[in-house]
Amino acid sequence: MSEASWSDRSVFESGLSESQRAVLDGLPGASVYHLDLTIASDLQTVDGAERIFYTNTEATPLEQVGIHLFPNLLGGEMNLSTLRVDGVDVEPVYGAGDGSIMVPLSPALEPGATTVLQVDFHVRLPQDPQLNYGVLAATSGVIAYAHGYPMVAVYDSDGWNLDLPPRYGDITYADASFYLVRVRAPADLVLCGSGVEISHSEANGQQEATLAAGPARDFYLAGSREFQMLTRTSGEVTIRICAPNGTSENAERILAYAAASLEAFGRWYAAYPYTKLDIIATPNLALGIEYPGAFALNQLLLTPDEDFGGTPEAVLLESVTVHEAAHEWFYNLVGNDQLEDPWLDEALAQYATLQYYADRYGIAGASGLRDSFYGRWDLVGREAIPIGKPVAEYDEAEYGAIVYGRGPLFFDALHERMGEASFSSFLSKYTAAFSWEEATPQDLQRMAEAECGCDLDDLFDAWVY
């Protein structure tokens, strides 16, 4: 990918909705990734070559750059063969579990200055998807390639954010970046994920596809020889679902739910940022997992007559699809520290799902979903555990009960306190203010108080802190 210009963002235009294309003239310090991935025919390994155009957007010189090596924390293995800074070989300093490296910069990178990091790597994927829901795995004929490249960490007031994530919850906290990715893979592998395809060729049983994604918090790719692809158009957005044969009836339902979600959230918060949304059925251990311009659903959700412990399959199909679609606004468009403040995206995505149900099915439909939030909270006896704790400060049962159960009920209480007009205006303005930025709990409270002209300390103290 070395022939592509770092400054040319026109390649990303076709992947952005018309209302979002102005962002290509913004985000001046966003990192740019040029990434080559070669997927082995058995889907078990990936070879990668990466160049990162990195800008110091801080007010202080940087003597090193922090890089995540997530496969080493997800049951796989990432080995680096080359590490260079502006063409000069350097020695990394590895973090705990080899899950990160510090890349030395000499001389230090001054504010506003740029550098090019080059990393060549080899990834062995786990075959048993046990860690972090199996987001990175090669199993059952499906490759799920999440966080499978060296990723620049966020630098903020705490320094480089390279903490080891728990084995549950989301693991990334990432700045919005631009990704130009060339993928070489077996020609019969159906590829789905982030970004739009800007070129494609096939020869000698191999395919080569170039994908452009950005701005985006991450880059996700999945594939299977057994996928069939169904599509639906919603406005300027093409929604695709990649799922095994024999699941087309549920796949069509999911496409309809996704289209309704994009329409509703686009009306309430901001336009969906991309021209494509991919939904991929993978054998993961969660119900759904979000990525920029894509999300994964558990394959069992699409399997007819699957038993989900008494919860009707159709109910899960819709609620999980809507929740994951909401993450395109709250996680990707509006970023946050998912390890430190998981409620900012998870609880808000849950509440967005409640808004969708109220709009689509009225009071009765919203009441049923609200009851399910209380049901989650009941798993810890409705204990008033704060929703604003880091993931690591919950045990796994508390994490689900509080962030996904009590969390959306906080937004319900906030809605009631602020009133319909004020609350709706607040969410729209919050989304606009922090598009492609990272919000904090303090930002959310400040904007809510500004909109309602009221003091919300008591509400945030009772629920969040």
Buried (B, 14 or more C-beta within 10 A) or exposed (E): BEEBEBEEBEBBBBBBBEEBBEBBEEBEEBBBBBBBBBBBEEBBBBBBBBBBBBBBBBEEEBEBBBBBBBBBBBBBBBEBEEBBBEEEEBEBEEBEEBBBBBBBBEEEBEEEBBBBBBBBBBBBBBEEBEBBBBBBBBBEBBBBBBBBBBBBBBBBEEEBBBBBBBBBBBBBBBBBBBBBBBBBBBEEBBBBBBBBBBEEEEEEEBBBBBBBBBBBBBBBBBBBEBBBBBEBEBBBBBBBBBBBEEBBEBBEBBBBBBBBBBBBBBEBBBBBBBBBBBBBBBBBBBBBBBBBBBBBBBBBBBBEEEEBEEEEBEEBBBBBBBBBBBBBBBBBBBBBBBBBBBBBBBBBBBBBBBBBBBBBBEEEBBEEBBEBBEEBBEBBEEEEBBBBBBBBEBEEEBBBBBBBBBBBBBBBEBBEBBEEEBBBBBBBBBBEEBBBBBBBBEBBBBBBBEBBEBEBEEBBEEBBE
